[in-house]
Amino acid sequence: MPKDTLDRALFALLLLSLAALPVVLAGEDSSAGRRGGDKAMERRMAYQARVELLRRVYAPVETLRDQGRLPEALLKLDQLARQYPQEAHGHILKGEILGRMGSLDQAVASYVQGVRLNADYVDDKSPLSRRSEIEKTAEEGVRAIGADLKLYPENRSLAAALKNVNYLRSRLAGGCE
Amino acid sequence: MNLRDRHFWEVVAAGLLLGALGVLLSVWGNPENSGICVSCFMENAAGALGLHDNQRMQYLRPELIGFVLGAALCAAAGREFRSRGGSAPLPRLFAGIFLMVGCGVFVGCPIKLFLRLAAGDLTALSGAAGLFAGVWLAVKGLSGGVELAPQKGERGGSGFLIPLLFLLLLVFLIAQPGFVLFSERGSASQHAAWPLSLGAGVLLGGAAQRSRFCITGGMRDLFLMGLRSYSFYGLAAFVAAALLLNLGNGLFHPGMQGQPGAHTDHLWSFLGMGLVGWTSVLIGGCPFRQLVKAGEGDADAGLVVVGMLLGAALVQSWGIAATAAGVSPVGKAGVLAGFAFVAAASLLFRERG
């Protein structure tokens, strides 16, 4: 309980501050409030723009791939990789193309590079998701590379390829990462 | 062990509840093997508050809020809420940071460690060995006179600050103001419905407050008192409940490879959890226990919680957190720095003679 003038003044200030809080918060449509509110939307728009840009940049590769001109698609990817060296999308497309060409261990390695750079490719909720393709490759990898490694247990490149497959399996299994 | 002692059953009930809800929250939407993980949840919360920019790790986990508020409510109801503190505040803040570093390198807190084991994730075995080793080391320290300064009752009600902060976080969770960020992809976008998560958190916070349930505390008591310690039975009940529910829900997948959110850098899993075990005993509880103690008015535990929030942000921003690919050099350096910190603190806080 307030005992003297200072106590009473402090108590009044406390009540005043608490009472003013909801009034200030209710003024959400102030310019500062709107700036805060835009943060999530801005982020969503930036992501959509990024997805569109990726689709546009890599469209020639996808066309070549769909036409079955796989070596040309790989060449085009190499060109783009010089322009966008840290872009996961190129690695994922390369994984798909190498998978179609039957080079399983290289396809897995490309997927690993892509997923390490951006885990959205194994995420169902992302428009970039290639989860089902990566899942299929990982399952095939466990079977084929695992069987080869049983035959040649000393083979280091097979061991490295299996490690890559297991990385993909772990990412596909989910978890908090 | 006295089966007529009510406290024994409180500890066992808290363990059962933690194990059951730890699995069920995953079934209801939380990430695999992460139904409850204090360090993952802290990283999510730090991201939601804009303290790091990993867009896949941003969500105000209601369980975390529930732990603190449930403990506060239960402590108030039992007239156990007491504002206290003043024991080596800054070292505790740094201990909170290093707790998150150790957890980040292992990929999970001690609760998640046992949830991972109960789901068949054998990569967590090295972490479990590390946690035991860390607790053992700390017990040796305690018996050698290592103890942080004693607490005292505090004027000014600083014990209310952390419960109030988490009450504010609850308001943020419900009102979702624009400056609070929520992931739309990634593990933070996987969550149970918030009233369910909050309810589970409140229940667990209350049960843990009543029983003093603590993962590292249970291990410490096992070293000190053997099987007479109640906390050991709480820990056993936790693992048994999680194991049975995983088996019942088809979530038990034994193996080393392809486990969710796990890596096979066993040495660093061992060291990361070793750091967590040692630090936790030194400051009087695992990350979960720190939240519960902060809820019942312990301002020292409150500072650990603030440290954990800061540490969680650093773990994400600096790339300390391990991934399925393994542990980064920064993560390894972080663990070593943590060991240097705990060793130095043990030297400086040791009462000799």
Interface residues (C-beta under 8 A of the other chain):
Chain A: G33 R35 G36 G37 D38 K39 A40 R43 R44 V112 R116 A119 D120 D123 K125 S126 N166 Y167 R169 S170 R171 L172 A173 G174 G175 C176 E177
Chain B: P31 E32 N33 S34 C37 C40 E43 Q55 R56 V107 G108 K112 P177 G178 F179 L181 F182 E184 R185 G186 S187 S189 Q190 Q257 G258 Q259 P260 G261 A262 H263 T264 A321 T323 A324 A325
